[in-house]
Amino acid sequence: MTATPHTTPTALITLTLTLALLGAIVPAHAHAAADPLQRDADALRDSGVTGVAVRLDGPRGTRGARSGVGDLRTGAPVPPAGYIRIGSTTKAYVATVLLQLVGEGRLSLEDRVERWLPGVVKGNGNDGGRISVRQLLQHTSGLPDYIADVVPELSAAGYLKHRSTTYTARQRVAFAMTHPPVFEPGARWEYSNTNYILAGMVIEAVTGRGWEEEVRERILRPLRLTRTYAPGVDPTLPRPHARNYQQFEPGDDAPWTDTTLAYLPFDGDADGSIISTAADTNRFFSALLGGRLLAPAQLAEMRRTVAVPDAPGEVPGSRYGLGLAWTPLTCGGGYWGHSGSNFGSLTWPGTTSDGRTSVTVAVHSRPGDEETAARQIQGITDLIDHALCGRTKK
């Protein structure tokens, strides 16, 4: 979930928690009363987010809202249709490819990781012979998360010093293998980015091609998602984009660090590297939930969920399937998606069960204290709830 379970716990939420209160940087709520979407975007800005953009697509057309600024130095507004790092939302694309391969009979969800990646998951009690592909996608493997190992200095200086360091997928898994399992395979749920590094490696073992190429050929081209791609080791965002800002220390007066350039130690693989736009993200989830990417049996597997522990700021009762998170709505039912985060940014998509209505929220800063981070996540989930419940009531 990104973001939340990648976010929900997104791994990055557990690593860095963003941004202090920002003063009023744009004129106040001119259209808030008339437009609930704009009202909620402004509320996020007022909670300390430097810039936010929202896009809502549904049967009655497209609506959008922007608030705050896209550049603290110049005061330029958040651009419309800007590129965003979607972080762990990448996991939904990777899971979709693996489930397509399952539907083609090329592997099974019950296959052990050892079958496809012999000798990769071993050491300190970790055993790929006891972990299934399903458990990787569901975060029930018990494998430790590699993320902390690639953030040696959680600070502005550390970001600047280490952001260009690159690792292979095998190196990332090797970091994780220096730690013991968090729990026995299948015993419970806990978010670990290592699971999706391995999922990407399984895709390559099955197909002979990298996960990026399979995502491009199986999802991006058929859906014509021309503004979505995996950048590899290129740390830049194409224009237009808002700048991203991370606060590495708590406190209203803590400094901002421009983190628009990717932190390649964890922004470069199958667990969270894709760049996209809100429009493309909505189109992907609408196609996925609408049954255009997976056969009914595989979509049903993807939507078979387990409980997720409640986290600060997030909606109680959330659940996780195979690369897909479910969040309850106050008007009944729930929405599907997968949030994603990076240093300085957070992306949160939500799509109705029939795929007909999708909303994506992109915020361009992260605070340095947990209380502010939880309040901002609550603002994001409130916005999505209002947007989707407002659409379903009419």
N, C-alpha and C positions, 0 to 999 in steps of 0.2 A: 504494500500500500504505500510508500514512499515512501513513498513518501511515507505514508504512515504505515503501517507495517511497511514500508520503506519509508516507511514512513509512517508509519504509524508507530512503528518505530521505523522511520527510515533510519538506516544506519547513521545517516548524517544528523538526524535529530538527536540521536544519542551522543554524537560526537561534538556537535557544535550547536549552540542554541543562540539564536540571533538577535539582534538589533534593539536599541533603546528608543524611547519615545522621540519622535521627530516633530518639530513644531509644524505649524500649518504652513505647508509649502505651496499649496494651491488655493485658489479662491474657494470659499466654503460652499458646501452643499447646494449649489444653485438649482439642481434638478432632482435633489434627493426625494422630495415629497412626491414628485410626479413619476419617478422611475425607481422602483425598489432595487433593481440591479445596481444602479448608480449609488443609491443610498448605502447599500452594503459594501460597495467598493470604497466609498468614502470612509465608512466605518473602519475598514481595514487600514486605510491610510492613517486615520486618527489613532489607531492602535500602535503606530510606530513603523509601519511598512513604508519604505521610501517610494516605491511605485508598484502599482497593481494593474493588471489587465484581465478582463473577463470576456469570454465569448460563449453565447448560448445559441445552439442550433436546434430547431425542432420543426414540427409540421407547420407552424405559423410563421416560419421565417427565422431570421438571424438577428440577434441583438448583441450589443457589446457595451462595455463600460471600462473607462480608464480613470485612474486617480493617482495623485502624487506626481513624482517626476521620474524621468528616465535617466537623468544625469545630474548628480548633486553639484557638480562644478558649474555647469552651464544653466541649469534649471530647465533644460529642454523637457517637454512632456514625454510620457511613455508612448512609443510609436504604435500606431495601429498595425495589427498583423505582424508583430515583431517575432523574430526567431527566439526560441527559448531552449534551455537545456532541460530535458524532461526527466533526467536522473533515473530513478528506479521505475518510472513508468515504462522504461525499456524492458523490464521483466515481462510485461504482458505480451510484447512482441515475440520475445524469445520463447515463452511458454506456448504461444500460438503455433510457432513453427514446430516445436516438439510434438504438439498434439496433432498437427497435420501429418507428421511422420508416423505417429501411432495409427492414425486413420488409414495410412497407406500400408500398414502392416510391416513397417521397417524396424520397429522396436515396440516394446511394451512398457507401459507405465510401471509394471512390476519388475522389469529388468533391474538387476543390481548394477550399480555404478561400475563395479569391478569388471563386468562383462565388456563395457565399452571403453573404460579407461583403466586398464590393468596397472596396478602398482601406484596409481596417482593418489588415492585416498588411503593413506596408511601412516602409522606412527602415533605414539602417545595415546593409544586406545582407539584411534579413528580407523575404521575398517569399511572400505568400499564394497566389500562382499556382503555387508549387512544393511546397506542403504539402497533404497529403490529410487528410480527416476521420479516416481510420484512424490516421494519424500523431499527430494530436491526442490521440486516446483512448489510444494506446499509448505516449505520451511518447517518440516517435522523431522529433519534428518539428525538434528543434534550437533551438526558440524559447527565449530567455532567460526566467528566472523574474522576475516583477515583485515578489516578496515583499520583497526587500531594500530596494526603493525606498520601501516604505510603513512601514518600521521605521527612522526616522531616528535614534532613540536606543534602543539595546538595553539598557534599564535600567528599574528600577522607576519612576523619574521619567518616563522616556520612555513607558512603558505608561500611566501616569496622565494624562500630558499629551495623548497622541495617540489614546487608545482610542475616543473618540467621533467621530473624523474619518471621513467616509464618502466613497467614490468610486464612480463608475459603472463598469460593465464596460468601457466604451470608455476611460475614464481609466486603469484598471488595465492594459489592453493597451498604451496609449500609454506608460506607464512602461517596459514591457518593450521597446518599440520604440526606446528611447533607447540600447539596447545591441545589439551585433552578435550574430548567431546563435552558439550554442555549438558547433554542427557542422552539416554539410550534412544536409538532410532525409533521413531514412532511414538515415543512416550508423551510428547506434548509439542506445543508450537513455540518457536522463537525465531525471530527474523535473523537471517545470516546471508550476507551478500555472497559468501563463498558458494552457496547453493547454486547461484546463477552463473558464476564463473564456470562451475562444472557443467551446468546445463548447456552453456555455449560450446564447451569442449565436446560434449556428447553429440551435439548437432554436427560438428565437424567430423567426429568419428563415424557417424552413420552415413553422412552424405559425401564426405571428402571435400567439402567446401566450408569456409568460415561461416559463423552465425550471421555476420553482417551481410554476406552475399545471399544467404538463404532468406533473410528478412527482406532484402531488396527484391528478390525475384518472386517470393511467395506472397508478400503483403504490399510493399510500397508501389511496385509497378502495376499490379492488378487494380489497386484502389486509386492509382494516379496521385499518390502522396508525394508530389514533386518537391516539397519543401521539408522533407524528412529524410535524415541520413545519419549514418554512423561516421563520425569524423576521424576515427583512428587517433593518431597522436597530434593532430592539428588542434591547438588549444583555443583557437579563435571562434567567435560567433560571427556569422555573416550579417550584413546590414539588411534591413534595419533591426536594431535590438536596443532594449534598455540595458543600462549597466547594472551589474549585480554588486551588492555590498554586504560584507560580513562584519559583524562586531564580535571580536574574539574575547572580549572581556565584558562582564556585567557592569551595569551602571549607565545612567542617562548620558553621562559625559564621556563614555568610553569611545575611543576613536573608531572611525569607519575604515575598512580596507576594501579597495576595489578588487573584487574577485571575478571579474568578467572573464578573464582567461581561465581555462579549465585547470583543475588540480589533477594532473594526469595520473598520479598514483592510484586514484580511485575513480576517475572520470573516463576511463578508456576501455571498458570491456562490457561483456554481456549483462552485467548487473546494473549498468546505469549510464551509458555513454551517448545515447541518441539525442540529436538536436532536431527540433520540429517547430511547429507553430500551433496555436490553439485550434485553428481551423482544421489542420491535418489530424491533430490529436482527437478532436471530436469525430472526425470522419472515420478514423480507425476504430474507435470504440463503438460507434453506431453500426459499422459493418460487422464487427465481432459479435456484438449482442444480437444483431439482427440476423445472424446465421449465414453470413456471406463468406466467412473465412474457415469455418469448421463445420463438419458434419454434425448432426444432432447428437450422436453418441459422444463425440469428443467435447462438444460444447457443454453437455451435461456433466462430464467429468470435470471440466474447468470450473463449473459452478457448484461443484460439491464441496462444501466448506467445512472448516473447523473453527472453533471459537478462538478469538484473539483476546489476550488480556487487555483490560481497559487501560488507557494511557491518558495522561493529563491533556486536557483540551480536546480530546477526540470523543466521538460518539459512542457511548456504551452499547454493547451488543454487536459490535462490528465483527465480521468473520472473514476468513481467507480461504480461497479455493486454490487453483493452480495458476499462479501468476495473476490472479484477479481477486480484488477485495470487494466485500459487500458491506454497505453502511445503511443502517435503518433511516427511514424518513419519518418525520413527525406526522405526515398525512397518511401513513401506512405503507407497507412494503419497504423497498430500499433501492439503492442505486449501486451500480458496479463501476469499478475503475481501478486505478493503481497510482497512488501519489508518488512523487519523486523529489529528491532534494539534492542540492550541491552546496558548497560554500557560497552563501549569498543569494540563493534562489530556492523556490519551492513551487512545484507544479502539482495541481490537484484536479484531475478529471472526474466527472461523474456522469453516468449514462443510465437511463431507465432500462428496465429488464427487457423491454421489447426493442431497444435500440433506437427508438424514434426521437428521443430528446437527449442531447448531450451538452454539458457545460464544462469548460476548463477555466480554472483560475490560476494565474501565474503571478507570484509575488517576487520582487526583485531585491529583497534584503532578508537577512536572518539576524535575530537579536542575540545578545550575549548572555541572557539569563533565562532560566527555564520558565519562570512565571510569565514573562512577556511572550515567549515562544508559545506556551500553551494558550494564552489569550488570543494570539493571532491565528493559531490553528482553529480555535473555536469560531473565530470570525469567518474563516474560510468555509468550515462545514456548515455554519449558519447560512452563509450566502448560497451554497449549493442546495441546501434544504429549501430555502425560500424560492429559489429559481425553479427547482423541479416540482415542488408541491404547488407552486403558483401555476405552472403549466398543466399539471394533472387535474387541478380542480376545475378547469374551464373547458 
